[in-house]
Amino acid sequence: MKKDNSSKQEFLFGKRNYIIMLIGIAVIALGFILMAGGGSDDPNVFNPDIYGWRRIRLAPALVIIGLGIEIYAIFANPKK
């Protein structure tokens, strides 16, 4: 007997869209990881690493790029 596939629902996005979304999530996570850590618990000690290139420029840029990738993944048409 044949199975009835009429009740089968399609996914909202294609497989390609989900892969792009996962890449975007990974880029955002990397940006947040680069923002974290490296501080001193002593309030009397100045830590110049807080104003480093990695935290001020690279990490926010990665988060913004990751958000752009996520937006692209949402609006990209799935290939059929």
NUTOR-63513 format. One record per atom (N, C-alpha, C, O): residue in three letters; x, y, z. Coordinates in steps of 0.1 Angstrom, whole numbers, padded with zeros to 4 digits, always signed. Example, Ala and Ser with C-alpha at 12.3 -4.5 7.8 and 13.67 -1.06 7.14 Angstrom:
% residues 2
ALA+0132-0057+0078 ALA+0123-0045+0078 ALA+0132-0033+0078 ALA+0142-0033+0085 SER+0128-0022+0071 SER+0137-0011+0071 SER+0129+0000+0079 SER+0134+0011+0080 
//
This chain:
% residues 80
MET+0008-0012+0000 MET+0000+0000+0000 MET+0009+0013+0000 MET+0020+0013+0006 LYS+0004+0023-0006 LYS+0011+0035-0007 LYS+0007+0043+0006 LYS-0004+0043+0011 LYS+0017+0051+0010 LYS+0015+0060+0022 LYS+0009+0073+0017 LYS+0012+0077+0006 ASP+0001+0078+0026 ASP-0005+0091+0022 ASP+0004+0102+0027 ASP+0006+0104+0039 ASN+0010+0109+0017 ASN+0019+0120+0020 ASN+0012+0134+0020 ASN+0019+0144+0021 SER-0001+0134+0019 SER-0008+0147+0018 SER-0007+0155+0031 SER-0008+0167+0031 SER-0006+0148+0042 SER-0006+0155+0055 SER+0008+0159+0059 SER+0010+0165+0070 LYS+0018+0156+0051 LYS+0032+0159+0054 LYS+0034+0174+0052 LYS+0031+0180+0041 GLN+0039+0181+0062 GLN+0041+0195+0061 GLN+0056+0198+0057 GLN+0065+0191+0061 GLU+0058+0208+0049 GLU+0071+0212+0045 GLU+0077+0221+0056 GLU+0070+0228+0063 PHE+0090+0221+0057 PHE+0097+0230+0066 PHE+0096+0245+0061 PHE+0094+0247+0049 LEU+0097+0254+0070 LEU+0096+0268+0067 LEU+0107+0272+0058 LEU+0105+0280+0048 PHE+0119+0267+0061 PHE+0131+0271+0053 PHE+0137+0258+0047 PHE+0134+0247+0051 GLY+0145+0260+0037 GLY+0152+0249+0031 GLY+0165+0245+0040 GLY+0168+0252+0049 LYS+0171+0234+0036 LYS+0183+0229+0044 LYS+0194+0239+0043 LYS+0201+0241+0053 ARG+0195+0246+0031 ARG+0206+0256+0029 ARG+0204+0268+0039 ARG+0213+0273+0045 ASN+0191+0272+0041 ASN+0188+0283+0051 ASN+0192+0279+0065 ASN+0198+0287+0072 TYR+0189+0267+0069 TYR+0193+0262+0082 TYR+0208+0262+0084 TYR+0214+0265+0095 ILE+0215+0258+0074 ILE+0230+0257+0075 ILE+0236+0271+0076 ILE+0245+0274+0084 ILE+0230+0281+0068 ILE+0235+0295+0069 ILE+0231+0300+0083 ILE+0239+0308+0089 MET+0220+0297+0089 MET+0216+0301+0102 MET+0226+0296+0113 MET+0230+0303+0122 LEU+0230+0284+0111 LEU+0240+0278+0121 LEU+0253+0285+0120 LEU+0260+0287+0130 ILE+0257+0288+0107 ILE+0270+0296+0106 ILE+0269+0309+0112 ILE+0278+0314+0119 GLY+0258+0316+0111 GLY+0255+0329+0117 GLY+0256+0328+0132 GLY+0262+0337+0139 ILE+0250+0318+0138 ILE+0250+0316+0152 ILE+0264+0314+0157 ILE+0268+0319+0168 ALA+0272+0306+0150 ALA+0286+0303+0153 ALA+0294+0316+0153 ALA+0303+0318+0162 VAL+0292+0325+0143 VAL+0300+0337+0142 VAL+0296+0346+0154 VAL+0305+0353+0160 ILE+0283+0347+0157 ILE+0279+0355+0169 ILE+0285+0350+0182 ILE+0290+0358+0190 ALA+0284+0337+0183 ALA+0290+0331+0196 ALA+0305+0334+0196 ALA+0310+0337+0207 LEU+0312+0333+0185 LEU+0326+0336+0185 LEU+0329+0351+0189 LEU+0338+0354+0197 GLY+0320+0360+0184 GLY+0321+0374+0188 GLY+0320+0376+0203 GLY+0327+0384+0209 PHE+0310+0369+0209 PHE+0308+0371+0223 PHE+0319+0364+0232 PHE+0322+0369+0242 ILE+0324+0354+0227 ILE+0336+0347+0234 ILE+0348+0357+0234 ILE+0355+0358+0243 LEU+0350+0363+0222 LEU+0361+0373+0222 LEU+0359+0385+0231 LEU+0369+0391+0235 MET+0347+0388+0233 MET+0344+0400+0242 MET+0346+0396+0257 MET+0349+0405+0265 ALA+0345+0384+0260 ALA+0346+0379+0274 ALA+0360+0377+0279 ALA+0369+0376+0272 GLY+0361+0377+0293 GLY+0374+0373+0299 GLY+0384+0383+0299 GLY+0383+0394+0293 GLY+0395+0380+0307 GLY+0407+0389+0307 GLY+0406+0400+0317 GLY+0415+0409+0316 GLY+0397+0401+0326 GLY+0396+0412+0335 GLY+0402+0408+0349 GLY+0405+0397+0352 SER+0405+0419+0356 SER+0410+0417+0370 SER+0399+0419+0380 SER+0391+0428+0378 ASP+0399+0411+0390 ASP+0389+0412+0401 ASP+0393+0424+0411 ASP+0384+0428+0418 ASP+0405+0428+0410 ASP+0410+0439+0419 ASP+0406+0452+0413 ASP+0410+0456+0402 PRO+0397+0460+0420 PRO+0393+0473+0414 PRO+0405+0483+0413 PRO+0403+0493+0406 ASN+0416+0481+0420 ASN+0427+0490+0420 ASN+0437+0488+0409 ASN+0447+0495+0407 VAL+0435+0477+0401 VAL+0444+0473+0390 VAL+0438+0477+0377 VAL+0427+0472+0374 PHE+0445+0484+0369 PHE+0440+0488+0356 PHE+0444+0477+0346 PHE+0456+0473+0346 ASN+0435+0472+0338 ASN+0437+0462+0329 ASN+0436+0468+0315 ASN+0424+0470+0310 PRO+0447+0471+0308 PRO+0445+0477+0295 PRO+0439+0468+0284 PRO+0436+0473+0273 ASP+0439+0455+0287 ASP+0433+0446+0277 ASP+0418+0449+0274 ASP+0413+0445+0264 ILE+0412+0455+0284 ILE+0397+0458+0282 ILE+0395+0467+0270 ILE+0384+0467+0264 TYR+0405+0475+0267 TYR+0404+0485+0255 TYR+0412+0480+0243 TYR+0415+0488+0234 GLY+0414+0467+0243 GLY+0422+0461+0232 GLY+0414+0461+0219 GLY+0402+0462+0218 TRP+0422+0459+0208 TRP+0416+0458+0194 TRP+0406+0447+0193 TRP+0396+0448+0187 ARG+0409+0436+0200 ARG+0400+0424+0199 ARG+0386+0427+0205 ARG+0376+0423+0199 ARG+0385+0434+0216 ARG+0372+0437+0223 ARG+0365+0449+0217 ARG+0353+0450+0217 ILE+0373+0459+0212 ILE+0366+0471+0208 ILE+0362+0470+0193 ILE+0352+0476+0189 ARG+0370+0463+0185 ARG+0367+0463+0170 ARG+0363+0449+0165 ARG+0353+0448+0158 LEU+0371+0439+0168 LEU+0369+0426+0162 LEU+0356+0420+0167 LEU+0348+0415+0159 ALA+0354+0419+0180 ALA+0343+0412+0186 ALA+0329+0418+0181 ALA+0320+0411+0177 PRO+0328+0432+0183 PRO+0315+0437+0178 PRO+0313+0436+0163 PRO+0302+0434+0158 ALA+0324+0436+0155 ALA+0322+0434+0141 ALA+0318+0420+0138 ALA+0309+0418+0129 LEU+0323+0410+0145 LEU+0318+0396+0143 LEU+0303+0395+0146 LEU+0296+0388+0139 VAL+0299+0401+0157 VAL+0285+0400+0161 VAL+0276+0407+0150 VAL+0266+0401+0147 ILE+0280+0418+0145 ILE+0272+0425+0135 ILE+0272+0416+0122 ILE+0262+0415+0115 ILE+0284+0411+0118 ILE+0284+0402+0106 ILE+0275+0390+0108 ILE+0268+0386+0099 GLY+0276+0384+0120 GLY+0267+0372+0123 GLY+0252+0376+0122 GLY+0244+0368+0117 LEU+0249+0388+0127 LEU+0235+0392+0126 LEU+0231+0394+0111 LEU+0220+0390+0107 GLY+0240+0399+0103 GLY+0238+0400+0089 GLY+0236+0387+0082 GLY+0227+0385+0073 ILE+0244+0377+0086 ILE+0242+0364+0081 ILE+0229+0358+0084 ILE+0222+0351+0076 GLU+0224+0360+0097 GLU+0211+0355+0101 GLU+0200+0362+0093 GLU+0191+0355+0089 ILE+0201+0375+0091 ILE+0190+0381+0083 ILE+0190+0376+0069 ILE+0180+0374+0063 TYR+0202+0374+0063 TYR+0203+0368+0049 TYR+0197+0354+0049 TYR+0189+0351+0040 ALA+0199+0346+0059 ALA+0194+0333+0060 ALA+0179+0333+0061 ALA+0172+0324+0055 ILE+0173+0343+0067 ILE+0158+0343+0069 ILE+0152+0347+0055 ILE+0142+0342+0051 PHE+0158+0357+0048 PHE+0152+0362+0036 PHE+0156+0355+0023 PHE+0150+0357+0013 ALA+0166+0346+0024 ALA+0171+0339+0012 ALA+0160+0329+0008 ALA+0155+0322+0017 ASN+0157+0328-0004 ASN+0147+0319-0009 ASN+0153+0305-0009 ASN+0164+0303-0015 PRO+0146+0295-0004 PRO+0151+0281-0005 PRO+0150+0276-0019 PRO+0141+0279-0027 LYS+0160+0269-0023 LYS+0161+0263-0036 LYS+0153+0250-0036 LYS+0154+0242-0027 LYS+0145+0249-0047 LYS+0137+0237-0048 LYS+0140+0229-0061 LYS+0134+0219-0063 
//
